[in-house]
């Protein structure tokens, strides 16, 4: 069986260093907001060439705190892609704002810049761009639209650790960017974890307060805050894995190249463009008989996933909020997309086997 992923195997190369660092962690006896978190924050900010990283409890909190820190006008409209994972939309709703869904580009699966301006109203305050599957959005036109209309850009980088657009890294375009370190991410923790990046000193201070009950000084609260802190142990693990992130991304690119070069044209493959350096958190194909294809692969010992089977506007939790909205491009993607194995637990031989089975479909 070739599983879709195997996180135990993914983390095997780090076990010895995890154990060494865990022993030191135990000896210190400091578990929240300590030196290990500071070290990771400095390293992750440095990796991106930005000034500040604020570690938080998870990727959803990263987006919630980012939108909260912006202090947008009440009930602001925030533009977001219609095919995103639901967390992007939940963050907008949790901060009291209104998600305005815009269709993606069918080639890239990221928000279509050509459709953004038509969605802007006097109530629009921000664009939440989502770098889906490990590919950056087409940022030049998005930045121009935001500047023209006075809109903040917040980036959802949950799936794009290390991805590049025209040589510039995901997470460095917006005023704030949110990251998830969910265990299956290219940079995955051993539990829930997240972070926010910013170059803005004032926003950094605001986020430090917001994640810690709205407090700068213990027991003195300046804001209505949250309890959302990246704990010391996950910060230790993430430090270890950050040192190997480029190698992880390179391995996934190598496997993706096999798919891109050898799968027959029956399958719609991820778009390639010299402006982008993708990290393939997810390698998705599309096929009109996706469900039959998935069953066929499983019968032949190959695990897959669907990211995602239900479009946001079709979710029970959101259908009343988005009543009457139609997003045919999003519906088409969600009905046909299939995610193939592309993990550091897989070898080139594994992928050759997957390709052979696919090409026989």
N, C-alpha and C positions, 0 to 999 in steps of 0.2 A: 504494500500500500504506500502510495506517495501522498502524505497528508497535505492539506492546504498550508498548514503551518505546524510547528512543534516548538513551543516556547522553551521547554526544558532543554532541547537540543540547541536552540538559538543562543541560550545563555551559558552553555557548557564552557566555551572558551574563556569566560570571565569568572568561573567558579573560584579558582585559587585566589584571585585578587579580591573577589567579594568576601571570601572567608578571612583573608588578612585584614581587610579594611573593617569588616564587621567586628573582629576581635578588638581593634582599636576603638571602635565606636562604643562597644560595651564598657571598656575601661574608662572612657570619658564620663559617661553618665549624663550627657546633655542630649536631649531628644528633640527639642523644638527651637527654631530660630537661633541656631548656633553657628559655629565656625564652618561646619561642613556645608551648610546651606550657602553661606557667604562665598565659599570656594567655588561651589557649582555655579552660583549666580555670576561670579566674575568670569569663570571659564566660558559659560554659555554666551554671555554678552560679548566676550572677546572673540569667540568663534564667529559671531555675526558682525563684528566691528561696530557695535553700538555701545552706548554708555551704560545702560542699566538693564538688568534682568531682575524680576521679582518673582520668586518661586511661590506657587499657590498649590491648592490641593488637587486640582484636576483641570482638564482642558475646558470644560464648561465654565468653571469658575473663572478661568483666565479671561474668557470672553465677557462674562457678566461683570467682572471687576473692571475690565478695560472700558466697557460702555458706561459703567457707573462713574468712573474717574473722569470721563469727558464732560460730565455734567451738562448733557444735552437738554434743550428745552423739553418740558413735559410733553409726552405723547408725540415725540418726534417720529418721523418716518425714516426707517433705515433700509436701504436697498440691499438685497441678499439674493444669491442665485436660487432658482426654483428647484434645483436637483441636489441641494446640499444635504449633508447629514443633519438630522433634526436639531442637534445641539446648537448650531448656528442660529436657528430661528428661536429656540428656547431662550437663548441669551438675550435676544432683543425683547421678547415678551417678559422675561424676568426683571428687566430694567424699566418696564412700564412703557416701552415704545412699540411702534407698529411696524411689523415686517412687510416690506413691499417686494414681492418676488419678481425676479427678472429671469427670463429663459437663458439657458447656457448656449454656447456655440456647440453644435452637434459634433464637431471635429475634436475639440479639446475637452469638452464637458465642464469647462469653466465659464463663468458669467460672460455673456456676449456684450462687449463694449458698445456695439452699435445700437443696442436696445436700452441702454441705461438712461440717456437723456430724456426719452419719452416717459420714463417713470418718475422723473423729478417733479416735485410740487413745492409750493412755498413751505410745506411742513417737513421737507426732506432735510436731514441734518448730517447723514453719514452714509457711506457705502461700506458694507462688510464683505470684503472679497474673500473667497475661499479657494485656496490652492489645492484642488481636489486630486486625489490619487498620486500625488507626488509631482504634479506639473504646476508651475507658476501660472498665474493669470497673465493676460496680455496687458501689462501694466502701463505702458506709455499712454494709450488713449484714456485709460481709467484715471490716471494722474491728471491728465489735461482736463477731463470733465470735472473732476473734483475741484481743481483750482479755479476753473471758470465759474463754478456754481457755489464756491465757498463751503465745500463739504469735507468732513473729516473722513479719512480712510483708516479703517481697522482691518487687520489681516487675520484670518483664521488659517494658521499654519499647522494644524493638527496632523496633516499628512505630508508635509513638505520640508522636513528637516534637511537642510543642505541643498535644496533645489535652487536653481539659478534661472534668472531671466536677464538676458543680455549681460551676463557676467555679474549680476547683482543678486544677492541671496534673498530668498523668501523671508519675510519678517523685517526687512529693512526699508520698505516702501511707505508704510503707513505711520501715523503718529503713535499707534500702539499695535502690537501684534500678539496674538494668543497662541500658545503651544500646548498640545497634549503629549504626555509621556506614557500613555496607556501601554501596557506591556507589549502589544503587537506592533507598535510604531517602530519606525526605523531606529529612533532613539527611544527605547522603551524601558520604563522602570520595572520594578518587581511588585507593582501595585499601582494605584492611582497617583498621578502627579501631573503638574502643569506649571506654566510660567508665562509671564508677560514681558515683552521687550519694549523699550522706549529709549529715545534720545533725550527726552524732556525731563529736566531735573524736578520740576514741580509735580509732574505726573508720577514720577518715581516716588516722591514723598507721599503723595495721595494714595498710591497703591499700597505702599508699606503700611499705612494706617488702615486702609480698607480691609486688607487681608487679616488684620489682627484686632478685630473688634472696634475699629475706628480709633485706635489708640497709638499715640507716639510714646507716651510715658505710661508705664504700667499702672493700671487702675484709674487712669485719667483718659476720658473718651472725648475726642474732638468731632467724630463723625458717627453716623449710624453705620456700623461696619459689619464685617463678616468674620467667621472663623474659617479661614481658608489658607493654610500654611503648608508649604512643601516641607515635610518632616526631614529630620537629619539623616535618617537611615536611607530613604529614597535618594536624598542628595548625594550620599556616599556612592550608592550604586550607579547613579547617573554620571557622576564624575568618572567612574571607571569606564563606562560605556561611551561617553562622549569622546574619549581618546580614540575609540575605534569607529566613530561614526562615518568618517570618509571611506574606510575600508568596507563597512557594511553597505554603504550606498554604491560603491564600485562593484561589489559582488552582485547586487541586485541589477545594476545596469548591464553587467555581463550576461546574466540570465535573460534579461529582457531582450538583449541583442539577438540571442538565439531564436526567441519567439518571432521577433520582427523580421529576421532573415529567412526563416524556414517554414513558417505557417503558410498554408495555401490561401489563396485570396477569397475563399468562402467566408472567412472571418474578418470582421471590421476590427482593425488593430489600432492601438494608440497612435495619435498623430505625432510625427517627428518634424522638428524645425530647428534650424541652426541657432535661433535666438534662445532656445531653451536647453537646459541640462536637467533632465528629469531624474527623480530618485526612486520612482516605481515602488512607493509604499504599497500600492496596489497595481498589478498588471491586469487590466481588464480588456476583454474582447467583447464584441457584440455579435449576436446571431439571432435571426428571427425565430428559431426553434430553440431558444435558450434552455428551457426546462427539459426538453428531450435530450439536448446535448449534455446537460449537467448529469442527468440520470445515466446516460451512456458512459460518461467519464467515471462515475462512481462504480458502475458495473465492471469497469476495467481497472479499478484500484487507484483512482486519482480523485483526491478531494478538491473541492472548489468552494467558493463563497459567492454571495451576491451582495454587492455594494451599490445600490440598496434595493430591496425588492418592492418597497412602497414609496412613492413620491411623497414629499412633505404635505402637499395639498390633499392627498388621499388618506392621510393618517387620521384616525378617529379623534385624536386629541386636538387636531387643528382644523378639521373640516368645517366646523361652525365659524371659526375665525376667518377662513378663506373661502367662505361660501360663494359658489357661483364662479370661482376662478378656474380658468382653464389654462393648462400648461402642456401643450401637446408634445413639445420637444422633450421636456422632462419625462412625460409619460412614456415616450418611445425609448429613452435611455433606460429607465427603470424596468421596462418590460423585456429588454434584450441584453442587458449587461451581465457579464460573468467574469469573476475574478479567478485567475489561474495561480498555481503555486509559483512564488518568486521570493523565497525567504533565504536567509543565511543558513537554514537547516537543509537546503536543497543543493545538490551538486549539478554540474552541467549534464551528467548522465541522467539524472532525474528529469531534467527539462527535455532532453532528447527523447526520453520515453513519452512524456506528455505530448510533445509535438507529433510523434509517430501515431499515437492514439487519436489525437485531434484530426490529423490529416486523413485518417481512415474513416472518419465519420461520414 
